[in-house]
Amino acid sequence: MVVGSIMRACRERAGLTQEDMGEEMQMDQATISRIENGRQTPDVSTFKEWVDKTQSQEVMVAYFYGIEGIKIIQHIMNQSQEVRA
């Protein structure tokens, strides 16, 4: 579930809906939802494409480096708030 939550935060920070992300990834909205809700585990290439599409490469590095998922999500949300301010 942590991976899905991180991916959702990346998508939201990029200002994309699940439908938008589905179009970008050539997947249907239901697949995007399953990934974000932890009911489907993305492979590494899907995760990489996701962070590329959402311009969140630092997230992939942090995740694979072993930083806790909640810290990654907090970082993403803080950046989202800074952009809106």
TACORJO-V269504 format. One record per residue. N is the residue number from 1. RES is the residue in one small letter. OMEGA is omega in degrees with one decimal (NA if undefined). D_CENTER is the distance of its C-alpha to the mean C-alpha in whole Angstrom. Layout:
n->N res->RES omega->OMEGA d_center->D_CENTER
n->N res->RES omega->OMEGA d_center->D_CENTER
This chain:
n->1 res->m omega->-179.0 d_center->12
n->2 res->v omega->-179.7 d_center->10
n->3 res->v omega->179.2 d_center->8
n->4 res->g omega->178.8 d_center->7
n->5 res->s omega->177.3 d_center->7
n->6 res->i omega->-179.2 d_center->5
n->7 res->m omega->177.2 d_center->2
n->8 res->r omega->-179.8 d_center->4
n->9 res->a omega->177.0 d_center->5
n->10 res->c omega->-179.7 d_center->4
n->11 res->r omega->-179.8 d_center->5
n->12 res->e omega->178.1 d_center->8
n->13 res->r omega->179.0 d_center->9
n->14 res->a omega->178.8 d_center->9
n->15 res->g omega->-178.4 d_center->11
n->16 res->l omega->171.3 d_center->10
n->17 res->t omega->175.1 d_center->12
n->18 res->q omega->178.4 d_center->11
n->19 res->e omega->177.4 d_center->14
n->20 res->d omega->-178.5 d_center->13
n->21 res->m omega->177.4 d_center->10
n->22 res->g omega->177.4 d_center->12
n->23 res->e omega->179.8 d_center->15
n->24 res->e omega->-175.0 d_center->13
n->25 res->m omega->-175.9 d_center->12
n->26 res->q omega->177.0 d_center->16
n->27 res->m omega->175.0 d_center->15
n->28 res->d omega->-177.5 d_center->16
n->29 res->q omega->-179.6 d_center->14
n->30 res->a omega->177.5 d_center->15
n->31 res->t omega->177.6 d_center->13
n->32 res->i omega->179.1 d_center->10
n->33 res->s omega->179.3 d_center->11
n->34 res->r omega->179.0 d_center->13
n->35 res->i omega->-176.5 d_center->9
n->36 res->e omega->-179.3 d_center->8
n->37 res->n omega->175.0 d_center->11
n->38 res->g omega->178.5 d_center->12
n->39 res->r omega->176.2 d_center->15
n->40 res->q omega->-179.3 d_center->14
n->41 res->t omega->179.6 d_center->12
n->42 res->p omega->172.9 d_center->11
n->43 res->d omega->-175.4 d_center->13
n->44 res->v omega->-178.7 d_center->13
n->45 res->s omega->176.2 d_center->13
n->46 res->t omega->178.0 d_center->10
n->47 res->f omega->-179.8 d_center->8
n->48 res->k omega->179.3 d_center->10
n->49 res->e omega->179.8 d_center->10
n->50 res->w omega->-178.7 d_center->6
n->51 res->v omega->174.3 d_center->6
n->52 res->d omega->-178.7 d_center->10
n->53 res->k omega->-178.8 d_center->9
n->54 res->t omega->-179.6 d_center->7
n->55 res->q omega->-177.3 d_center->10
n->56 res->s omega->-176.7 d_center->8
n->57 res->q omega->179.9 d_center->10
n->58 res->e omega->179.1 d_center->11
n->59 res->v omega->179.5 d_center->8
n->60 res->m omega->179.0 d_center->9
n->61 res->v omega->-179.2 d_center->13
n->62 res->a omega->-178.3 d_center->13
n->63 res->y omega->-178.9 d_center->11
n->64 res->f omega->176.1 d_center->14
n->65 res->y omega->175.0 d_center->16
n->66 res->g omega->178.4 d_center->16
n->67 res->i omega->-178.4 d_center->15
n->68 res->e omega->-179.4 d_center->15
n->69 res->g omega->-177.9 d_center->11
n->70 res->i omega->177.6 d_center->13
n->71 res->k omega->177.7 d_center->14
n->72 res->i omega->-179.6 d_center->10
n->73 res->i omega->177.8 d_center->9
n->74 res->q omega->178.4 d_center->13
n->75 res->h omega->179.9 d_center->12
n->76 res->i omega->-177.5 d_center->10
n->77 res->m omega->177.4 d_center->12
n->78 res->n omega->177.6 d_center->15
n->79 res->q omega->179.0 d_center->14
n->80 res->s omega->-180.0 d_center->13
n->81 res->q omega->179.0 d_center->16
n->82 res->e omega->-179.7 d_center->18
n->83 res->v omega->-178.4 d_center->17
n->84 res->r omega->-177.7 d_center->19
n->85 res->a omega->NA d_center->22
